[in-house]
Structures are given as structure tokens and as C-alpha cells.
Amino acid sequence: MRWTFFDDGFNSGSYNMEFDLKLARTLEENEAALRLYRWKPYCISLGANQSEESLDLKKITEDRLDLVKRPSGGRAILHSEELTYSVAYHASELLNPKDLYKEINLALKKGLTLFDSILEELDLEHLQPHFPSFYKKDKSAVCFAVSSQNEINYKGKKLVGSAQRKIVNVILQHGSILCGDYHKRITDYLALPDDMLCEIRDEMDTTTTDLHEILGYEINITDLIANIKKGFELHFGIDFQNSQKEFKPELSFN
């Protein structure tokens, strides 16, 4: 299998989501791809089936944030101080969506460990929440309020959040590697009662962490990208090809 690597820099929310979706839709059978990217301006993304009812759309507009829906599931994320990854991969009997989810997170863990040996303490979440019950709670409006099975944690706190969608026979998985704590300001853009917002803030303080908090220094994104790429190469036993491949999607995301 030929793996392609994209270091895609800063882009708008609509561009980032359209790129991921088109990458999955155009992936050839013998190809897989890893893409790393960031967001400018900062962007709130909603899961594919999440409504905008819980958002303060006026404040989002006033603060000039992007707002977009992800093709995958999950809940609201404020994409800010993070490195975002996406992987497109053909499903097979040998590597189904559940297995791939774990393998991708193991590759991310390997890359993070290469970035700093302190991150040897990273672990994959062992338990799976009962999401039908969780989604009935107001705090479920925020993606980082809970960890899914096999997501990357540090001492019980979520560091990397991920989501999947299967498009025909291609699995698209993307997620956020938190580098700072700005994502917690998602509560500034939720149209919920003050007591509920306080509860969500407390919950995120309890359930999430970021690389700056763990390591105690500013994160060099260039070094982080290089190590995540290397982690995938080592974990999957691959050499990335066509790293400068031209791929510019038309912005027609829906």
C-alpha cells in the first residue's frame, strides 16, 4: 500500500473539512493518506448529526470564528491551539474501522513519544461510554467532555480526540492533538444556562489535558509534525511517498 503524507498548514474550516472528505472519496484502492493541518481563523466544528441549537451564533460571528460541520460524528470542538490529523484508509477484513481506530491512535502515541519521552506515560482509554445516555446530558454538547475507547489519555485525561466515518469502503478518521488549553473556551460560545456552562468548564478541566500542560513548554509544531509522521512510519512499517502531491479540493462541502 502506498501512503501519502500532507503537511497542509493553516486553512479555513470549510477547506479543512472538504479536503478530508474529498481525500476519502478519491482514495485509490492501493492508497492510504495521513494529513496534518491547522485552522485559521479558529473554528468551531459540529458533529455531522449535531444541530446548532446549543451555540451562540451571534457571538461566534462577532468573534470572527469559523463554523463548520464535520463529516464525522461527535460533538462541538473549538479548533484552536492544536494539530489536527486525518487518515483515509480502505476498510478490509484484516483492518476494520474499530481496529483501524486503535492502530491510528497507537501510531499517534508513538509519534508523541518520539516528540518527548515524558509522553511514554500516554495510554489508550480502556472503557467505552454509553453514548445514547451521555448525549441526553447538556454537557454532551462538547466533544472533549468524555473519552471514547482507545482515545489517547495522559494520567486519565484526554489529550487526543478522534472521530470516524465510513464513506463507501474508505474509512475517514480525523482528530485533534491538543497543544494548549484554548479549546476550553468553547463554553464562551454555548447558548446554555450559566450553571450548566460552569459544570461543563469544570468537566473539561477534569477530563482534558494538553501538551503544554503536560510538558511545561511551548510546543514546536514543526517538530511535532515530523515526529507524528515518523510515528506512523514506524508503527505501520511504511515510507511516505508523494509528500508534495498536489491536491486542491473544490469547496462544495455538505
C-alpha positions as CSV (number, residue, x, y, z in Angstrom):
1,M,0.0,0.0,0.0
2,R,1.2,3.5,-0.9
3,W,0.9,6.1,1.9
4,T,0.8,9.8,1.0
5,F,1.6,12.5,3.5
6,F,0.2,16.0,3.5
7,D,1.6,18.8,5.7
8,D,-1.2,21.2,4.9
9,G,-0.6,24.2,7.2
10,F,-3.3,26.7,8.1
11,N,-6.7,26.7,6.3
12,S,-10.3,27.7,6.9
13,G,-12.8,25.3,8.5
14,S,-14.7,24.7,5.2
15,Y,-11.5,24.0,3.4
16,N,-10.2,21.6,6.0
17,M,-13.4,19.5,6.1
18,E,-13.8,19.5,2.3
19,F,-10.2,18.4,1.9
20,D,-10.7,15.4,4.3
21,L,-14.0,14.4,2.7
22,K,-12.6,14.6,-0.9
23,L,-9.5,12.8,0.1
24,A,-11.6,9.9,1.3
25,R,-13.8,9.9,-1.8
26,T,-10.9,9.9,-4.2
27,L,-8.6,7.5,-2.5
28,E,-7.4,4.7,-4.7
29,E,-7.7,1.1,-3.5
30,N,-3.9,0.8,-3.0
31,E,-3.5,4.1,-1.2
32,A,-3.7,5.4,2.3
33,A,-3.1,9.0,3.4
34,L,-2.1,11.0,6.5
35,R,-2.8,14.7,6.6
36,L,-1.7,17.2,9.3
37,Y,-3.2,20.7,9.4
38,R,-4.3,23.7,11.5
39,W,-7.1,26.2,11.5
40,K,-7.2,29.9,10.6
41,P,-9.3,31.5,11.9
42,Y,-10.1,29.4,14.9
43,C,-13.1,27.3,14.1
44,I,-16.0,25.5,15.9
45,S,-16.9,22.3,14.3
46,L,-20.0,20.2,15.0
47,G,-20.5,16.5,14.5
48,A,-22.4,15.5,11.4
49,N,-25.7,14.9,13.3
50,Q,-25.4,17.8,15.8
51,S,-27.6,20.8,15.5
52,E,-26.6,24.4,16.1
53,E,-29.2,24.9,18.8
54,S,-26.7,24.8,21.6
55,L,-24.5,27.5,20.0
56,D,-24.4,31.3,20.5
57,L,-24.3,32.1,16.8
58,K,-24.2,35.8,17.3
59,K,-21.1,35.6,19.5
60,I,-19.4,33.2,17.0
61,T,-19.9,35.8,14.3
62,E,-18.8,38.7,16.5
63,D,-15.5,37.0,17.4
64,R,-15.0,36.1,13.7
65,L,-14.7,32.3,14.3
66,D,-15.4,29.8,11.5
67,L,-18.3,27.4,12.0
68,V,-18.4,24.1,10.1
69,K,-19.9,20.6,10.3
70,R,-17.6,17.7,10.3
71,P,-18.3,14.7,8.0
72,S,-17.7,12.5,11.1
73,G,-19.7,12.2,14.3
74,G,-19.1,13.6,17.8
75,R,-19.9,16.9,19.4
76,A,-18.7,20.5,19.2
77,I,-14.9,21.3,19.2
78,L,-13.2,24.7,19.2
79,H,-10.2,24.1,17.0
80,S,-7.5,26.5,18.2
81,E,-4.2,25.5,19.8
82,E,-4.0,22.1,18.2
83,L,-2.5,20.0,15.5
84,T,-5.3,18.2,13.6
85,Y,-4.7,14.9,11.8
86,S,-6.8,12.9,9.3
87,V,-6.3,9.5,7.9
88,A,-8.0,7.9,4.9
89,Y,-7.7,4.1,4.6
90,H,-9.5,1.4,2.8
91,A,-11.5,-0.9,5.1
92,S,-10.7,-4.6,4.9
93,E,-11.4,-7.9,6.7
94,L,-7.9,-7.5,8.2
95,L,-8.4,-4.0,9.4
96,N,-12.0,-3.0,10.1
97,P,-13.0,0.5,11.4
98,K,-12.7,-0.4,15.1
99,D,-9.3,-2.0,14.6
100,L,-8.0,0.9,12.5
101,Y,-9.2,3.4,15.2
102,K,-6.9,1.7,17.7
103,E,-4.0,1.4,15.3
104,I,-4.1,5.0,14.3
105,N,-4.1,6.1,17.9
106,L,-1.1,3.7,18.6
107,A,0.7,5.4,15.7
108,L,-0.1,8.9,17.2
109,K,1.1,7.7,20.6
110,K,4.4,6.5,19.0
111,G,4.9,9.9,17.4
112,L,4.1,11.8,20.6
113,T,6.6,9.6,22.5
114,L,9.2,10.4,19.9
115,F,8.4,14.1,20.4
116,D,9.1,13.9,24.2
117,S,9.9,10.8,26.3
118,I,7.6,12.1,29.1
119,L,4.8,11.1,26.9
120,E,5.7,7.4,27.4
121,E,3.0,7.6,30.1
122,L,0.3,8.1,27.5
123,D,-2.3,5.3,27.5
124,L,-5.4,4.4,25.4
125,E,-8.8,4.7,27.1
126,H,-10.0,1.2,28.1
127,L,-13.7,1.9,28.6
128,Q,-16.4,2.9,26.1
129,P,-19.1,5.3,27.4
130,H,-22.7,4.6,26.8
131,F,-23.2,7.4,24.3
132,P,-27.1,7.2,24.0
133,S,-27.2,8.1,27.7
134,F,-24.4,10.6,27.6
135,Y,-26.0,12.5,24.7
136,K,-29.1,13.2,26.8
137,K,-27.0,15.4,29.1
138,D,-26.4,19.1,28.3
139,K,-22.6,18.7,28.7
140,S,-22.7,16.3,25.7
141,A,-22.7,19.4,23.5
142,V,-18.9,19.4,23.9
143,C,-16.8,16.7,22.3
144,F,-13.9,16.8,24.9
145,A,-16.3,16.2,27.8
146,V,-15.7,12.4,27.6
147,S,-13.2,9.9,26.2
148,S,-14.1,7.1,23.8
149,Q,-12.4,3.7,24.0
150,N,-8.8,3.7,22.5
151,E,-8.5,7.5,22.5
152,I,-5.2,8.8,23.9
153,N,-5.1,9.9,27.5
154,Y,-2.5,11.2,29.9
155,K,-3.0,10.1,33.5
156,G,-6.7,9.7,32.9
157,K,-7.2,13.0,30.9
158,K,-8.0,13.1,27.2
159,L,-5.2,14.5,25.0
160,V,-6.3,13.4,21.5
161,G,-10.0,13.3,20.4
162,S,-10.9,11.4,17.3
163,A,-13.9,10.5,15.2
164,Q,-14.6,8.3,12.2
165,R,-16.9,8.0,9.2
166,K,-17.0,5.2,6.6
167,I,-17.5,6.5,3.1
168,V,-18.3,3.6,0.8
169,N,-15.3,1.4,1.5
170,V,-13.0,4.1,2.8
171,I,-12.6,4.9,6.5
172,L,-12.0,8.6,7.2
173,Q,-10.7,9.3,10.7
174,H,-9.7,12.7,12.0
175,G,-9.0,14.2,15.3
176,S,-7.3,16.9,17.5
177,I,-4.0,16.7,19.2
178,L,-4.4,19.4,21.9
179,C,-1.3,21.7,22.2
180,G,-2.8,24.3,24.5
181,D,-5.9,24.9,26.6
182,Y,-7.8,27.4,24.4
183,H,-10.2,24.7,23.3
184,K,-11.9,25.0,26.7
185,R,-13.2,28.4,25.6
186,I,-15.9,26.5,23.7
187,T,-18.1,27.4,26.7
188,D,-18.0,31.0,25.6
189,Y,-20.0,30.0,22.5
190,L,-22.6,27.8,24.0
191,A,-26.2,29.0,24.5
192,L,-26.7,27.3,27.8
193,P,-27.6,28.4,31.3
194,D,-24.7,29.8,33.4
195,D,-24.8,26.9,35.9
196,M,-24.5,24.4,33.0
197,L,-21.6,26.3,31.5
198,C,-19.8,26.2,34.8
199,E,-20.4,22.5,35.0
200,I,-19.0,22.0,31.5
201,R,-15.9,24.1,32.3
202,D,-15.3,22.0,35.5
203,E,-15.8,18.8,33.5
204,M,-13.3,19.8,30.8
205,D,-10.7,20.8,33.5
206,T,-11.2,17.3,34.9
207,T,-11.3,15.3,31.7
208,T,-8.9,17.0,29.3
209,T,-5.2,18.0,29.1
210,D,-2.8,19.4,26.5
211,L,0.8,19.1,25.5
212,H,1.7,22.5,27.0
213,E,0.2,21.5,30.4
214,I,1.9,18.1,30.4
215,L,5.4,19.2,29.2
216,G,5.6,22.7,30.6
217,Y,6.9,24.4,27.4
218,E,5.6,25.9,24.2
219,I,5.1,23.3,21.5
220,N,7.2,23.4,18.4
221,I,4.6,22.4,15.8
222,T,7.3,21.7,13.1
223,D,8.9,19.2,15.4
224,L,5.6,17.7,16.4
225,I,4.6,17.2,12.8
226,A,7.9,15.5,12.0
227,N,7.5,13.1,14.9
228,I,3.9,12.3,14.2
229,K,4.9,11.4,10.7
230,K,7.8,9.3,11.9
231,G,5.4,7.5,14.4
232,F,3.2,6.5,11.6
233,E,6.1,5.2,9.5
234,L,7.4,3.1,12.4
235,H,4.0,1.8,13.6
236,F,2.7,0.8,10.1
237,G,6.1,-0.1,8.7
238,I,5.8,2.4,5.8
239,D,7.7,5.1,3.9
240,F,5.6,8.0,2.9
241,Q,5.5,8.8,-0.8
242,N,4.4,11.8,-2.8
243,S,4.6,14.1,0.2
244,Q,4.2,17.2,-2.0
245,K,1.3,15.8,-4.1
246,E,-0.9,18.5,-5.4
247,F,-4.5,18.1,-4.1
248,K,-6.8,21.1,-4.0
249,P,-10.4,20.3,-3.4
250,E,-13.3,22.4,-4.7
251,L,-15.1,23.9,-1.8
252,S,-18.5,22.3,-2.1
253,F,-18.7,20.6,1.3
254,N,-22.1,19.4,2.5
